[in-house]
């Protein structure tokens, strides 16, 4: 009644709803309000609203303006080209900063914010505004990094995380409850990797110098609600509860995931 830009539709399942809004920020405000009212929900990857006219698909395009350090411009331009963007202007603002303008499909901006902040080390800014609907740009690659997926239930151990952290970036620290199928980090390569984050160190009576040194863990990525939604891949769900945000695979069983991927 008061959020007129929001549209909620029923689906074939009684506990699943299709929610349409004005972008990820609009949807994340709704989800955050539900969190505070003690709801628990699962959120799939956001998708853009397509139009079909005379049998042809059309998708929304945006005008994107980025101010970024010269050192990061090459990687950012390469990433935007990968996301079907078309550069319209490149301006040198100073010896250190450049302004880049793009026309890009809206779905190409899903997940771009976190990549942009990482590559520019927080020194870049960007804004976008809706242009119009244009012919569908075709298939687009998803997230470049695979997922680190827990294969066990239990509490994480520092010993296990120390051995896993060299495989990529972790979302969680030690002594955190995890379950099989939960995504605990991003793999440094493009494939998913099943890991055991609850494995404890085997204790023996033998003590050798240097074997029991303190383990140094890299601080985990603390993702916000918007960053978590940005991070989702097509086969993942964001589990939102009043106390936590967790990313998980739609199929928790690793055998079922491999079978579906093979088919």
Helices and strands as residue ranges (DSSP letters): E 7-10, E 17-20, H 24-36, E 41-44, E 51-53, E 56-69, H 70-82, E 86-92, E 97-105, G 106-109, H 112-119, E 125-135, E 147-150, E 154-155, H 158-164, G 165-167, E 168-170, E 177-178, E 182-187, E 193-195, H 225-231, E 236-240, E 245-249, H 254-262
